[in-house]
Amino acid sequence: MAVVVRARVDLFAGEMRQLLTGSTGQVVSFIRSVTRKVRTRAVLKCPVDTGRLRAAHREEVGVRAGHVYGFVENDVEYAAAVHDGTGAHVIRPRRPGGMLRFETGGQVVFTTLVNHPGTRPQPWLREAMEEVAGPEGFRLVHR
């Protein structure tokens, strides 16, 4: 006759909830780790002129309604234009009757409007997410 030796471990609802959504639970810790890596990668990939855009990355991890979330954002007013690019557009003076002043080819130019050709996208945040979160097993959905 064979003797069966068993050890049983039960995880009750409260323990499961703590593991999944508690502030020190493994799921929250994992999401925090991936979010931090995405932010670090985004800062490195971010285009730099003055450094203001690069310095403005912020991350948040939390639990809401039983869902664990993490995100990285940049809320500088021109972040979306740099990230997603811009189409061709007209630039006009802010004040009625005002003039635009800029330099081109060493010449100072005054005009009342400029037909800007647009800018190419530099999607550093999306690229950081793809490079970090994809290999960690996350499914990325583009909206």
N, CA, C and O atoms as CSV, one atom per row, in Angstrom:
chain,resi,resn,atom,element,x,y,z
A,1,MET,N,N,0.830,-1.155,0.000
A,1,MET,CA,C,0.000,0.000,0.000
A,1,MET,C,C,0.892,1.240,0.000
A,1,MET,O,O,1.827,1.355,0.792
A,2,ALA,N,N,0.574,2.172,-0.917
A,2,ALA,CA,C,1.354,3.399,-1.039
A,2,ALA,C,C,0.784,4.449,-0.103
A,2,ALA,O,O,-0.427,4.585,0.069
A,3,VAL,N,N,1.694,5.169,0.483
A,3,VAL,CA,C,1.276,6.254,1.359
A,3,VAL,C,C,1.415,7.567,0.577
A,3,VAL,O,O,2.459,7.848,-0.012
A,4,VAL,N,N,0.369,8.337,0.586
A,4,VAL,CA,C,0.388,9.618,-0.123
A,4,VAL,C,C,0.605,10.721,0.894
A,4,VAL,O,O,-0.090,10.813,1.905
A,5,VAL,N,N,1.572,11.539,0.602
A,5,VAL,CA,C,1.847,12.674,1.476
A,5,VAL,C,C,1.462,13.929,0.706
A,5,VAL,O,O,1.912,14.149,-0.418
A,6,ARG,N,N,0.641,14.730,1.317
A,6,ARG,CA,C,0.197,15.953,0.661
A,6,ARG,C,C,0.398,17.149,1.567
A,6,ARG,O,O,0.337,17.054,2.792
A,7,ALA,N,N,0.636,18.265,0.927
A,7,ALA,CA,C,0.634,19.539,1.641
A,7,ALA,C,C,-0.325,20.426,0.867
A,7,ALA,O,O,-0.250,20.516,-0.358
A,8,ARG,N,N,-1.190,21.052,1.558
A,8,ARG,CA,C,-2.190,21.884,0.883
A,8,ARG,C,C,-2.022,23.338,1.336
A,8,ARG,O,O,-1.845,23.631,2.518
A,9,VAL,N,N,-2.084,24.214,0.366
A,9,VAL,CA,C,-2.017,25.639,0.649
A,9,VAL,C,C,-3.282,26.271,0.082
A,9,VAL,O,O,-3.570,26.134,-1.107
A,10,ASP,N,N,-4.012,26.940,0.907
A,10,ASP,CA,C,-5.216,27.639,0.462
A,10,ASP,C,C,-4.966,29.131,0.499
A,10,ASP,O,O,-4.312,29.646,1.406
A,11,LEU,N,N,-5.483,29.800,-0.478
A,11,LEU,CA,C,-5.390,31.243,-0.538
A,11,LEU,C,C,-6.818,31.764,-0.478
A,11,LEU,O,O,-7.598,31.572,-1.411
A,12,PHE,N,N,-7.149,32.413,0.604
A,12,PHE,CA,C,-8.501,32.891,0.799
A,12,PHE,C,C,-8.690,34.249,0.126
A,12,PHE,O,O,-7.725,34.889,-0.293
A,13,ALA,N,N,-9.938,34.671,0.032
A,13,ALA,CA,C,-10.282,35.895,-0.709
A,13,ALA,C,C,-9.467,37.106,-0.239
A,13,ALA,O,O,-8.948,37.853,-1.068
A,14,GLY,N,N,-9.350,37.307,1.057
A,14,GLY,CA,C,-8.604,38.451,1.570
A,14,GLY,C,C,-7.134,38.377,1.213
A,14,GLY,O,O,-6.524,39.385,0.856
A,15,GLU,N,N,-6.568,37.191,1.308
A,15,GLU,CA,C,-5.160,37.020,0.952
A,15,GLU,C,C,-4.953,37.203,-0.551
A,15,GLU,O,O,-3.960,37.788,-0.983
A,16,MET,N,N,-5.898,36.698,-1.336
A,16,MET,CA,C,-5.814,36.846,-2.783
A,16,MET,C,C,-5.907,38.321,-3.162
A,16,MET,O,O,-5.151,38.796,-4.010
A,17,ARG,N,N,-6.811,39.026,-2.549
A,17,ARG,CA,C,-6.974,40.450,-2.823
A,17,ARG,C,C,-5.691,41.208,-2.470
A,17,ARG,O,O,-5.262,42.085,-3.219
A,18,GLN,N,N,-5.085,40.872,-1.338
A,18,GLN,CA,C,-3.835,41.529,-0.933
A,18,GLN,C,C,-2.712,41.233,-1.923
A,18,GLN,O,O,-1.929,42.119,-2.267
A,19,LEU,N,N,-2.639,39.980,-2.377
A,19,LEU,CA,C,-1.614,39.583,-3.342
A,19,LEU,C,C,-1.791,40.339,-4.656
A,19,LEU,O,O,-0.819,40.790,-5.261
A,20,LEU,N,N,-3.040,40.470,-5.085
A,20,LEU,CA,C,-3.312,41.081,-6.381
A,20,LEU,C,C,-3.305,42.608,-6.336
A,20,LEU,O,O,-2.713,43.248,-7.205
A,21,THR,N,N,-3.948,43.188,-5.343
A,21,THR,CA,C,-4.163,44.631,-5.382
A,21,THR,C,C,-3.640,45.383,-4.164
A,21,THR,O,O,-3.773,46.605,-4.100
A,22,GLY,N,N,-3.059,44.698,-3.214
A,22,GLY,CA,C,-2.496,45.381,-2.056
A,22,GLY,C,C,-1.302,46.217,-2.466
A,22,GLY,O,O,-0.624,45.898,-3.443
A,23,SER,N,N,-1.038,47.274,-1.735
A,23,SER,CA,C,0.027,48.203,-2.124
A,23,SER,C,C,1.395,47.538,-2.188
A,23,SER,O,O,2.288,48.040,-2.870
A,24,THR,N,N,1.577,46.429,-1.496
A,24,THR,CA,C,2.855,45.711,-1.572
A,24,THR,C,C,2.677,44.345,-2.220
A,24,THR,O,O,3.587,43.517,-2.188
A,25,GLY,N,N,1.498,44.104,-2.812
A,25,GLY,CA,C,1.236,42.825,-3.476
A,25,GLY,C,C,2.125,42.631,-4.693
A,25,GLY,O,O,2.676,43.588,-5.237
A,26,GLN,N,N,2.256,41.384,-5.111
A,26,GLN,CA,C,3.157,41.065,-6.215
A,26,GLN,C,C,2.720,41.668,-7.536
A,26,GLN,O,O,3.557,42.077,-8.341
A,27,VAL,N,N,1.407,41.726,-7.768
A,27,VAL,CA,C,0.934,42.287,-9.031
A,27,VAL,C,C,1.234,43.781,-9.086
A,27,VAL,O,O,1.739,44.276,-10.094
A,28,VAL,N,N,0.927,44.494,-8.015
A,28,VAL,CA,C,1.203,45.938,-7.981
A,28,VAL,C,C,2.707,46.182,-8.088
A,28,VAL,O,O,3.139,47.099,-8.786
A,29,SER,N,N,3.494,45.374,-7.409
A,29,SER,CA,C,4.954,45.518,-7.481
A,29,SER,C,C,5.462,45.301,-8.906
A,29,SER,O,O,6.356,46.009,-9.369
A,30,PHE,N,N,4.886,44.317,-9.594
A,30,PHE,CA,C,5.289,44.039,-10.971
A,30,PHE,C,C,4.914,45.212,-11.888
A,30,PHE,O,O,5.730,45.657,-12.696
A,31,ILE,N,N,3.692,45.704,-11.760
A,31,ILE,CA,C,3.240,46.834,-12.574
A,31,ILE,C,C,4.106,48.066,-12.275
A,31,ILE,O,O,4.473,48.802,-13.190
A,32,ARG,N,N,4.431,48.287,-10.998
A,32,ARG,CA,C,5.290,49.421,-10.623
A,32,ARG,C,C,6.667,49.294,-11.283
A,32,ARG,O,O,7.217,50.281,-11.770
A,33,SER,N,N,7.213,48.089,-11.299
A,33,SER,CA,C,8.527,47.857,-11.899
A,33,SER,C,C,8.501,48.122,-13.407
A,33,SER,O,O,9.400,48.776,-13.936
A,34,VAL,N,N,7.495,47.628,-14.086
A,34,VAL,CA,C,7.409,47.824,-15.534
A,34,VAL,C,C,7.166,49.301,-15.842
A,34,VAL,O,O,7.760,49.843,-16.774
A,35,THR,N,N,6.301,49.952,-15.070
A,35,THR,CA,C,6.012,51.369,-15.283
A,35,THR,C,C,7.277,52.198,-15.101
A,35,THR,O,O,7.539,53.105,-15.892
A,36,ARG,N,N,8.052,51.904,-14.085
A,36,ARG,CA,C,9.308,52.626,-13.852
A,36,ARG,C,C,10.276,52.426,-15.021
A,36,ARG,O,O,10.939,53.373,-15.444
A,37,LYS,N,N,10.359,51.203,-15.543
A,37,LYS,CA,C,11.242,50.931,-16.681
A,37,LYS,C,C,10.784,51.687,-17.925
A,37,LYS,O,O,11.607,52.208,-18.678
A,38,VAL,N,N,9.468,51.745,-18.139
A,38,VAL,CA,C,8.938,52.491,-19.288
A,38,VAL,C,C,9.296,53.968,-19.146
A,38,VAL,O,O,9.736,54.593,-20.111
A,39,ARG,N,N,9.111,54.528,-17.955
A,39,ARG,CA,C,9.429,55.947,-17.728
A,39,ARG,C,C,10.914,56.216,-17.970
A,39,ARG,O,O,11.273,57.193,-18.628
A,40,THR,N,N,11.763,55.357,-17.443
A,40,THR,CA,C,13.210,55.525,-17.613
A,40,THR,C,C,13.582,55.483,-19.095
A,40,THR,O,O,14.376,56.296,-19.567
A,41,ARG,N,N,13.001,54.531,-19.820
A,41,ARG,CA,C,13.293,54.413,-21.254
A,41,ARG,C,C,12.759,55.628,-22.012
A,41,ARG,O,O,13.418,56.130,-22.922
A,42,ALA,N,N,11.563,56.102,-21.639
A,42,ALA,CA,C,10.971,57.269,-22.296
A,42,ALA,C,C,11.837,58.510,-22.098
A,42,ALA,O,O,12.025,59.293,-23.028
A,43,VAL,N,N,12.357,58.687,-20.900
A,43,VAL,CA,C,13.222,59.842,-20.624
A,43,VAL,C,C,14.467,59.785,-21.509
A,43,VAL,O,O,14.912,60.813,-22.021
A,44,LEU,N,N,15.023,58.605,-21.690
A,44,LEU,CA,C,16.218,58.458,-22.528
A,44,LEU,C,C,15.922,58.691,-24.001
A,44,LEU,O,O,16.766,59.224,-24.723
A,45,LYS,N,N,14.733,58.300,-24.460
A,45,LYS,CA,C,14.370,58.423,-25.866
A,45,LYS,C,C,13.784,59.787,-26.226
A,45,LYS,O,O,13.692,60.125,-27.406
A,46,CYS,N,N,13.394,60.562,-25.240
A,46,CYS,CA,C,12.707,61.835,-25.462
A,46,CYS,C,C,13.597,62.820,-26.213
A,46,CYS,O,O,14.760,63.000,-25.851
A,47,PRO,N,N,13.064,63.462,-27.255
A,47,PRO,CA,C,13.855,64.490,-27.927
A,47,PRO,C,C,14.130,65.658,-26.990
A,47,PRO,O,O,13.299,66.003,-26.149
A,48,VAL,N,N,15.299,66.259,-27.142
A,48,VAL,CA,C,15.702,67.319,-26.218
A,48,VAL,C,C,16.062,68.587,-26.991
A,48,VAL,O,O,16.837,68.556,-27.947
A,49,ASP,N,N,15.483,69.688,-26.554
A,49,ASP,CA,C,15.887,71.009,-27.033
A,49,ASP,C,C,16.317,71.798,-25.798
A,49,ASP,O,O,17.497,72.101,-25.619
A,50,THR,N,N,15.338,72.125,-24.948
A,50,THR,CA,C,15.653,72.849,-23.713
A,50,THR,C,C,15.757,71.920,-22.510
A,50,THR,O,O,16.303,72.308,-21.477
A,51,GLY,N,N,15.237,70.693,-22.631
A,51,GLY,CA,C,15.223,69.753,-21.513
A,51,GLY,C,C,13.908,69.755,-20.751
A,51,GLY,O,O,13.689,68.898,-19.896
A,52,ARG,N,N,13.035,70.703,-21.048
A,52,ARG,CA,C,11.752,70.806,-20.338
A,52,ARG,C,C,10.868,69.586,-20.598
A,52,ARG,O,O,10.254,69.062,-19.668
A,53,LEU,N,N,10.797,69.130,-21.841
A,53,LEU,CA,C,9.981,67.967,-22.189
A,53,LEU,C,C,10.514,66.719,-21.500
A,53,LEU,O,O,9.743,65.935,-20.946
A,54,ARG,N,N,11.811,66.535,-21.532
A,54,ARG,CA,C,12.427,65.355,-20.912
A,54,ARG,C,C,12.180,65.324,-19.404
A,54,ARG,O,O,11.960,64.254,-18.835
A,55,ALA,N,N,12.214,66.479,-18.758
A,55,ALA,CA,C,12.070,66.548,-17.305
A,55,ALA,C,C,10.632,66.367,-16.828
A,55,ALA,O,O,10.399,66.199,-15.630
A,56,ALA,N,N,9.668,66.397,-17.741
A,56,ALA,CA,C,8.256,66.416,-17.337
A,56,ALA,C,C,7.576,65.048,-17.316
A,56,ALA,O,O,6.355,64.991,-17.174
A,57,HIS,N,N,8.302,63.962,-17.449
A,57,HIS,CA,C,7.673,62.638,-17.400
A,57,HIS,C,C,7.237,62.315,-15.972
A,57,HIS,O,O,7.950,62.588,-15.007
A,58,ARG,N,N,6.054,61.730,-15.868
A,58,ARG,CA,C,5.494,61.371,-14.570
A,58,ARG,C,C,4.888,59.975,-14.681
A,58,ARG,O,O,4.318,59.612,-15.710
A,59,GLU,N,N,5.019,59.212,-13.623
A,59,GLU,CA,C,4.433,57.865,-13.608
A,59,GLU,C,C,3.474,57.735,-12.442
A,59,GLU,O,O,3.613,58.408,-11.421
A,60,GLU,N,N,2.500,56.860,-12.612
A,60,GLU,CA,C,1.555,56.585,-11.529
A,60,GLU,C,C,1.161,55.122,-11.588
A,60,GLU,O,O,0.933,54.573,-12.666
A,61,VAL,N,N,1.082,54.504,-10.443
A,61,VAL,CA,C,0.635,53.118,-10.306
A,61,VAL,C,C,-0.401,53.102,-9.206
A,61,VAL,O,O,-0.236,53.761,-8.180
A,62,GLY,N,N,-1.455,52.362,-9.414
A,62,GLY,CA,C,-2.494,52.307,-8.396
A,62,GLY,C,C,-3.488,51.196,-8.651
A,62,GLY,O,O,-3.349,50.402,-9.582
A,63,VAL,N,N,-4.493,51.165,-7.796
A,63,VAL,CA,C,-5.569,50.186,-7.902
A,63,VAL,C,C,-6.873,50.960,-7.836
A,63,VAL,O,O,-7.090,51.761,-6.927
A,64,ARG,N,N,-7.733,50.713,-8.804
A,64,ARG,CA,C,-9.036,51.371,-8.823
A,64,ARG,C,C,-10.081,50.340,-9.236
A,64,ARG,O,O,-9.965,49.703,-10.283
A,65,ALA,N,N,-11.089,50.190,-8.408
A,65,ALA,CA,C,-12.193,49.247,-8.686
A,65,ALA,C,C,-11.659,47.844,-8.967
A,65,ALA,O,O,-12.167,47.143,-9.843
A,66,GLY,N,N,-10.646,47.444,-8.231
A,66,GLY,CA,C,-10.097,46.101,-8.375
A,66,GLY,C,C,-9.166,45.913,-9.554
A,66,GLY,O,O,-8.707,44.795,-9.793
A,67,HIS,N,N,-8.869,46.968,-10.300
A,67,HIS,CA,C,-7.959,46.891,-11.433
A,67,HIS,C,C,-6.648,47.589,-11.081
A,67,HIS,O,O,-6.639,48.700,-10.552
A,68,VAL,N,N,-5.561,46.922,-11.382
A,68,VAL,CA,C,-4.243,47.507,-11.158
A,68,VAL,C,C,-3.839,48.221,-12.447
A,68,VAL,O,O,-3.969,47.664,-13.537
A,69,TYR,N,N,-3.352,49.445,-12.320
A,69,TYR,CA,C,-2.954,50.210,-13.505
A,69,TYR,C,C,-1.618,50.887,-13.254
A,69,TYR,O,O,-1.222,51.132,-12.115
A,70,GLY,N,N,-0.947,51.177,-14.332
A,70,GLY,CA,C,0.267,51.971,-14.293
A,70,GLY,C,C,0.325,52.773,-15.573
A,70,GLY,O,O,-0.004,52.258,-16.642
A,71,PHE,N,N,0.734,54.015,-15.485
A,71,PHE,CA,C,0.891,54.808,-16.691
A,71,PHE,C,C,2.034,55.784,-16.540
A,71,PHE,O,O,2.448,56.138,-15.436
A,72,VAL,N,N,2.536,56.211,-17.701
A,72,VAL,CA,C,3.568,57.231,-17.787
A,72,VAL,C,C,2.984,58.323,-18.665
A,72,VAL,O,O,2.414,58.042,-19.719
A,73,GLU,N,N,3.125,59.561,-18.233
A,73,GLU,CA,C,2.581,60.663,-19.025
A,73,GLU,C,C,3.548,61.831,-19.050
A,73,GLU,O,O,4.471,61.938,-18.243
A,74,ASN,N,N,3.293,62.696,-20.009
A,74,ASN,CA,C,4.035,63.944,-20.126
A,74,ASN,C,C,3.016,65.000,-20.484
A,74,ASN,O,O,2.421,64.942,-21.560
A,75,ASP,N,N,2.797,65.973,-19.601
A,75,ASP,CA,C,1.726,66.939,-19.814
A,75,ASP,C,C,2.215,68.336,-20.207
A,75,ASP,O,O,1.486,69.315,-20.052
A,76,VAL,N,N,3.446,68.427,-20.712
A,76,VAL,CA,C,3.906,69.712,-21.253
A,76,VAL,C,C,2.996,70.038,-22.432
A,76,VAL,O,O,2.634,69.147,-23.200
A,77,GLU,N,N,2.628,71.300,-22.579
A,77,GLU,CA,C,1.604,71.672,-23.565
A,77,GLU,C,C,1.950,71.290,-25.004
A,77,GLU,O,O,1.045,71.157,-25.828
A,78,TYR,N,N,3.218,71.112,-25.325
A,78,TYR,CA,C,3.585,70.762,-26.698
A,78,TYR,C,C,3.993,69.293,-26.837
A,78,TYR,O,O,4.452,68.887,-27.905
A,79,ALA,N,N,3.838,68.497,-25.794
A,79,ALA,CA,C,4.252,67.092,-25.835
A,79,ALA,C,C,3.537,66.309,-26.937
A,79,ALA,O,O,4.175,65.548,-27.663
A,80,ALA,N,N,2.226,66.485,-27.069
A,80,ALA,CA,C,1.473,65.753,-28.088
A,80,ALA,C,C,1.923,66.142,-29.494
A,80,ALA,O,O,2.006,65.283,-30.372
A,81,ALA,N,N,2.214,67.421,-29.719
A,81,ALA,CA,C,2.651,67.876,-31.039
A,81,ALA,C,C,4.002,67.256,-31.398
A,81,ALA,O,O,4.232,66.909,-32.557
A,82,VAL,N,N,4.895,67.113,-30.422
A,82,VAL,CA,C,6.198,66.490,-30.679
A,82,VAL,C,C,6.015,64.987,-30.867
A,82,VAL,O,O,6.568,64.407,-31.801
A,83,HIS,N,N,5.248,64.360,-29.995
A,83,HIS,CA,C,5.048,62.907,-30.039
A,83,HIS,C,C,4.330,62.460,-31.311
A,83,HIS,O,O,4.765,61.518,-31.974
A,84,ASP,N,N,3.232,63.135,-31.650
A,84,ASP,CA,C,2.381,62.711,-32.763
A,84,ASP,C,C,2.644,63.469,-34.060
A,84,ASP,O,O,2.108,63.110,-35.109
A,85,GLY,N,N,3.465,64.513,-33.993
A,85,GLY,CA,C,3.720,65.333,-35.163
A,85,GLY,C,C,2.557,66.288,-35.414
A,85,GLY,O,O,1.528,66.223,-34.741
A,86,THR,N,N,2.733,67.159,-36.372
A,86,THR,CA,C,1.669,68.093,-36.742
A,86,THR,C,C,1.540,68.102,-38.252
A,86,THR,O,O,2.511,67.884,-38.977
A,87,GLY,N,N,0.343,68.352,-38.709
A,87,GLY,CA,C,0.125,68.521,-40.138
A,87,GLY,C,C,0.499,69.940,-40.531
A,87,GLY,O,O,0.859,70.764,-39.690
A,88,ALA,N,N,0.405,70.205,-41.822
A,88,ALA,CA,C,0.660,71.560,-42.304
A,88,ALA,C,C,-0.370,72.492,-41.666
A,88,ALA,O,O,-1.539,72.132,-41.525
A,89,HIS,N,N,0.068,73.681,-41.286
A,89,HIS,CA,C,-0.836,74.629,-40.641
A,89,HIS,C,C,-0.320,76.062,-40.818
A,89,HIS,O,O,0.849,76.302,-41.118
A,90,VAL,N,N,-1.237,76.985,-40.620
A,90,VAL,CA,C,-0.915,78.407,-40.741
A,90,VAL,C,C,-0.610,78.957,-39.360
A,90,VAL,O,O,-1.325,78.659,-38.403
A,91,ILE,N,N,0.434,79.750,-39.244
A,91,ILE,CA,C,0.770,80.431,-37.998
A,91,ILE,C,C,0.484,81.911,-38.206
A,91,ILE,O,O,0.957,82.520,-39.165
A,92,ARG,N,N,-0.292,82.476,-37.299
A,92,ARG,CA,C,-0.650,83.897,-37.362
A,92,ARG,C,C,-0.227,84.568,-36.050
A,92,ARG,O,O,-0.040,83.888,-35.040
A,93,PRO,N,N,-0.076,85.881,-36.060
A,93,PRO,CA,C,0.245,86.595,-34.819
A,93,PRO,C,C,-0.882,86.419,-33.792
A,93,PRO,O,O,-2.043,86.268,-34.170
A,94,ARG,N,N,-0.552,86.437,-32.524
A,94,ARG,CA,C,-1.556,86.296,-31.462
A,94,ARG,C,C,-2.453,87.520,-31.364
A,94,ARG,O,O,-3.651,87.402,-31.109
A,95,ARG,N,N,-1.866,88.697,-31.569
A,95,ARG,CA,C,-2.645,89.937,-31.467
A,95,ARG,C,C,-3.082,90.387,-32.861
A,95,ARG,O,O,-2.297,90.321,-33.807
A,96,PRO,N,N,-4.313,90.837,-32.991
A,96,PRO,CA,C,-4.769,91.368,-34.284
A,96,PRO,C,C,-3.872,92.527,-34.723
A,96,PRO,O,O,-3.543,93.401,-33.920
A,97,GLY,N,N,-3.490,92.532,-35.963
A,97,GLY,CA,C,-2.628,93.589,-36.484
A,97,GLY,C,C,-1.163,93.396,-36.138
A,97,GLY,O,O,-0.331,94.214,-36.529
A,98,GLY,N,N,-0.821,92.329,-35.409
A,98,GLY,CA,C,0.568,92.070,-35.012
A,98,GLY,C,C,1.381,91.463,-36.144
A,98,GLY,O,O,0.862,91.172,-37.221
A,99,MET,N,N,2.646,91.284,-35.878
A,99,MET,CA,C,3.561,90.716,-36.863
A,99,MET,C,C,4.304,89.531,-36.247
A,99,MET,O,O,4.504,89.461,-35.035
A,100,LEU,N,N,4.702,88.612,-37.109
A,100,LEU,CA,C,5.585,87.523,-36.713
A,100,LEU,C,C,7.004,87.939,-37.081
A,100,LEU,O,O,7.238,88.522,-38.140
A,101,ARG,N,N,7.938,87.634,-36.201
A,101,ARG,CA,C,9.339,87.945,-36.469
A,101,ARG,C,C,10.145,86.664,-36.288
A,101,ARG,O,O,10.021,85.985,-35.269
A,102,PHE,N,N,10.963,86.340,-37.272
A,102,PHE,CA,C,11.850,85.187,-37.150
A,102,PHE,C,C,13.052,85.391,-38.049
A,102,PHE,O,O,13.072,86.287,-38.892
A,103,GLU,N,N,14.053,84.547,-37.857
A,103,GLU,CA,C,15.263,84.619,-38.669
A,103,GLU,C,C,15.358,83.387,-39.539
A,103,GLU,O,O,15.097,82.270,-39.093
A,104,THR,N,N,15.733,83.602,-40.784
A,104,THR,CA,C,15.969,82.488,-41.690
A,104,THR,C,C,17.120,82.861,-42.615
A,104,THR,O,O,17.117,83.930,-43.226
A,105,GLY,N,N,18.077,81.996,-42.711
A,105,GLY,CA,C,19.242,82.255,-43.559
A,105,GLY,C,C,19.995,83.515,-43.184
A,105,GLY,O,O,20.562,84.181,-44.050
A,106,GLY,N,N,20.007,83.855,-41.889
A,106,GLY,CA,C,20.717,85.042,-41.432
A,106,GLY,C,C,19.938,86.328,-41.626
A,106,GLY,O,O,20.429,87.400,-41.272
A,107,GLN,N,N,18.751,86.252,-42.173
A,107,GLN,CA,C,17.915,87.425,-42.419
A,107,GLN,C,C,16.786,87.487,-41.396
A,107,GLN,O,O,16.203,86.456,-41.058
A,108,VAL,N,N,16.474,88.671,-40.904
A,108,VAL,CA,C,15.321,88.870,-40.032
A,108,VAL,C,C,14.115,89.117,-40.930
A,108,VAL,O,O,14.157,89.967,-41.819
A,109,VAL,N,N,13.040,88.368,-40.693
A,109,VAL,CA,C,11.840,88.462,-41.519
A,109,VAL,C,C,10.663,88.867,-40.647
A,109,VAL,O,O,10.497,88.357,-39.538
A,110,PHE,N,N,9.840,89.792,-41.155
A,110,PHE,CA,C,8.594,90.181,-40.511
A,110,PHE,C,C,7.465,89.829,-41.477
A,110,PHE,O,O,7.539,90.144,-42.664
A,111,THR,N,N,6.426,89.179,-40.969
A,111,THR,CA,C,5.297,88.809,-41.823
A,111,THR,C,C,4.035,88.672,-40.971
A,111,THR,O,O,4.097,88.668,-39.741
A,112,THR,N,N,2.895,88.561,-41.644
A,112,THR,CA,C,1.626,88.426,-40.916
A,112,THR,C,C,1.137,86.988,-40.866
A,112,THR,O,O,0.215,86.678,-40.112
A,113,LEU,N,N,1.744,86.095,-41.664
A,113,LEU,CA,C,1.387,84.680,-41.561
A,113,LEU,C,C,2.485,83.818,-42.150
A,113,LEU,O,O,3.243,84.249,-43.018
A,114,VAL,N,N,2.554,82.583,-41.656
A,114,VAL,CA,C,3.531,81.612,-42.139
A,114,VAL,C,C,2.782,80.316,-42.420
A,114,VAL,O,O,1.997,79.854,-41.591
A,115,ASN,N,N,3.024,79.736,-43.584
A,115,ASN,CA,C,2.476,78.409,-43.907
A,115,ASN,C,C,3.494,77.373,-43.448
A,115,ASN,O,O,4.457,77.080,-44.157
A,116,HIS,N,N,3.275,76.820,-42.257
A,116,HIS,CA,C,4.204,75.848,-41.684
A,116,HIS,C,C,3.957,74.485,-42.324
A,116,HIS,O,O,2.803,74.071,-42.435
A,117,PRO,N,N,5.001,73.774,-42.747
A,117,PRO,CA,C,4.804,72.481,-43.418
A,117,PRO,C,C,4.443,71.337,-42.471
A,117,PRO,O,O,4.105,70.245,-42.929
A,118,GLY,N,N,4.508,71.565,-41.177
A,118,GLY,CA,C,4.235,70.494,-40.215
A,118,GLY,C,C,5.528,69.890,-39.695
A,118,GLY,O,O,6.616,70.227,-40.162
A,119,THR,N,N,5.401,69.007,-38.739
A,119,THR,CA,C,6.573,68.346,-38.160
A,119,THR,C,C,6.354,66.841,-38.153
A,119,THR,O,O,5.221,66.370,-38.053
A,120,ARG,N,N,7.430,66.099,-38.259
A,120,ARG,CA,C,7.323,64.635,-38.246
A,120,ARG,C,C,7.107,64.157,-36.811
A,120,ARG,O,O,7.586,64.784,-35.866
A,121,PRO,N,N,6.386,63.045,-36.651
A,121,PRO,CA,C,6.182,62.506,-35.300
A,121,PRO,C,C,7.490,61.974,-34.720
A,121,PRO,O,O,8.345,61.458,-35.441
A,122,GLN,N,N,7.625,62.112,-33.404
A,122,GLN,CA,C,8.749,61.525,-32.671
A,122,GLN,C,C,8.148,60.768,-31.485
A,122,GLN,O,O,8.213,61.250,-30.355
A,123,PRO,N,N,7.563,59.588,-31.727
A,123,PRO,CA,C,6.776,58.888,-30.707
A,123,PRO,C,C,7.616,58.160,-29.653
A,123,PRO,O,O,7.558,56.936,-29.537
A,124,TRP,N,N,8.382,58.916,-28.901
A,124,TRP,CA,C,9.303,58.337,-27.926
A,124,TRP,C,C,8.570,57.555,-26.830
A,124,TRP,O,O,9.071,56.526,-26.379
A,125,LEU,N,N,7.427,58.010,-26.406
A,125,LEU,CA,C,6.713,57.333,-25.316
A,125,LEU,C,C,6.140,55.996,-25.797
A,125,LEU,O,O,6.241,54.990,-25.094
A,126,ARG,N,N,5.545,55.982,-26.982
A,126,ARG,CA,C,5.025,54.723,-27.525
A,126,ARG,C,C,6.163,53.732,-27.754
A,126,ARG,O,O,6.023,52.546,-27.455
A,127,GLU,N,N,7.282,54.211,-28.280
A,127,GLU,CA,C,8.430,53.333,-28.514
A,127,GLU,C,C,8.956,52.754,-27.210
A,127,GLU,O,O,9.306,51.576,-27.151
A,128,ALA,N,N,9.013,53.569,-26.167
A,128,ALA,CA,C,9.470,53.083,-24.856
A,128,ALA,C,C,8.535,51.994,-24.347
A,128,ALA,O,O,8.988,50.979,-23.818
A,129,MET,N,N,7.235,52.202,-24.507
A,129,MET,CA,C,6.256,51.203,-24.076
A,129,MET,C,C,6.440,49.897,-24.856
A,129,MET,O,O,6.418,48.814,-24.271
A,130,GLU,N,N,6.620,50.002,-26.157
A,130,GLU,CA,C,6.802,48.806,-26.983
A,130,GLU,C,C,8.080,48.061,-26.604
A,130,GLU,O,O,8.089,46.832,-26.540
A,131,GLU,N,N,9.151,48.801,-26.354
A,131,GLU,CA,C,10.437,48.181,-26.039
A,131,GLU,C,C,10.458,47.520,-24.666
A,131,GLU,O,O,11.132,46.508,-24.474
A,132,VAL,N,N,9.722,48.090,-23.709
A,132,VAL,CA,C,9.768,47.578,-22.338
A,132,VAL,C,C,8.597,46.654,-22.032
A,132,VAL,O,O,8.805,45.528,-21.578
A,133,ALA,N,N,7.380,47.105,-22.270
A,133,ALA,CA,C,6.192,46.352,-21.843
A,133,ALA,C,C,5.926,45.143,-22.724
A,133,ALA,O,O,5.468,44.113,-22.231
A,134,GLY,N,N,6.205,45.248,-24.020
A,134,GLY,CA,C,5.990,44.108,-24.916
A,134,GLY,C,C,6.742,42.864,-24.459
A,134,GLY,O,O,6.127,41.812,-24.283
A,135,PRO,N,N,8.052,42.953,-24.263
A,135,PRO,CA,C,8.808,41.789,-23.801
A,135,PRO,C,C,8.406,41.277,-22.408
A,135,PRO,O,O,8.685,40.130,-22.061
A,136,GLU,N,N,7.755,42.129,-21.623
A,136,GLU,CA,C,7.290,41.708,-20.290
A,136,GLU,C,C,5.966,40.960,-20.367
A,136,GLU,O,O,5.443,40.514,-19.345
A,137,GLY,N,N,5.414,40.821,-21.586
A,137,GLY,CA,C,4.197,40.042,-21.762
A,137,GLY,C,C,2.926,40.856,-21.915
A,137,GLY,O,O,1.837,40.284,-21.970
A,138,PHE,N,N,3.034,42.177,-21.985
A,138,PHE,CA,C,1.846,43.004,-22.140
A,138,PHE,C,C,1.439,43.052,-23.607
A,138,PHE,O,O,2.284,43.072,-24.502
A,139,ARG,N,N,0.149,43.069,-23.832
A,139,ARG,CA,C,-0.403,43.234,-25.183
A,139,ARG,C,C,-0.654,44.728,-25.357
A,139,ARG,O,O,-1.384,45.340,-24.577
A,140,LEU,N,N,-0.049,45.302,-26.377
A,140,LEU,CA,C,-0.147,46.740,-26.593
A,140,LEU,C,C,-1.235,47.037,-27.604
A,140,LEU,O,O,-1.266,46.447,-28.684
A,141,VAL,N,N,-2.126,47.949,-27.257
A,141,VAL,CA,C,-3.224,48.323,-28.136
A,141,VAL,C,C,-3.036,49.791,-28.486
A,141,VAL,O,O,-2.962,50.643,-27.601
A,142,HIS,N,N,-2.959,50.084,-29.782
A,142,HIS,CA,C,-2.800,51.473,-30.240
A,142,HIS,C,C,-4.174,52.060,-30.484
A,142,HIS,O,O,-5.009,51.446,-31.148
A,143,ARG,N,N,-4.410,53.255,-29.945
A,143,ARG,CA,C,-5.703,53.924,-30.125
A,143,ARG,C,C,-5.529,55.172,-30.903
A,143,ARG,O,O,-6.503,55.879,-31.160
